[in-house]
Amino acid sequence: MSDTFVVEAELRSDEGKGASRRLRRLEAKVPAIIYGGENAPVSLSLIRKDFEKHLETEAFYSAVLEIAYDGKKEKAILKALQRHPAKDYPMHADFFRVEANKALKVSISLHYINEESCVGVKLGGGRIQHTLNEIEVSALPADLPEFIEVDMADVDLGDVIHLSDLTLPSGVTSTALALGGDRDMAVAAVLAPKGVKGDSDEDTAEAAGDETGEEDAAES
């Protein structure tokens, strides 16, 4: 990770739903907690406008953060974020402590590149379908990538990209593939142009959808 995010926090003594509501409404702060490792959980509060600024950066969601409070800093990842259902502002944040020698499971965003020069689009007139926008990986904190690229340049009409086709950084593994080859779900596909019949469009889309559906069923 190239960015280091420092999240300034304060110790929070008042707990419970009522205290959290007052914190959000009267002080424009976000209740939070940091937990994990050998230390006890600690209740915190964050200045909402500063925290929202961090949330605008994609890398923040998968980075190892420094949570600064009470004169010290602890390394952690953002484990869970609760937002207001209508207004979307942050209502509560969970931070999980990390240790340098222990692997983490984190969802990493997929960045699709070379879509304009994709063979199936440029020569075949197809359209790209994204089945996944992020994947879960396992890696040591120092090896966590900011994002994973999906290169569409050489993908032809009717082709499906799977997890096993992705190039992961050194030290990073797919948690799905670690469970077996039957978890090799579809990531993206190039579908035939609308109105063109054949096995490149509906069959390809159905195949990609079926694989995703099978994965969901296996996890349920």
Secondary structure, DSSP 8 states (H G I E B T S, - for coil): -----EEEEEE----SHHHHHHHHHHH-EEEEEEE-TTS--EEEEEEHHHHHHHHTSGGGGTS-EEEEETTEEEEEEEEEEEE-TTT--EEEEEEEE--TTS-EEEEEEEEEE--TT-HHHHTT--EEEES-SEEEEEE-GGG--S-EEEE-TT--TT-EEEGGGS---TT-EETTGGG-GGG--EEEEEE--TT--STTSHHHHHHHHHHHHHHHHHH-
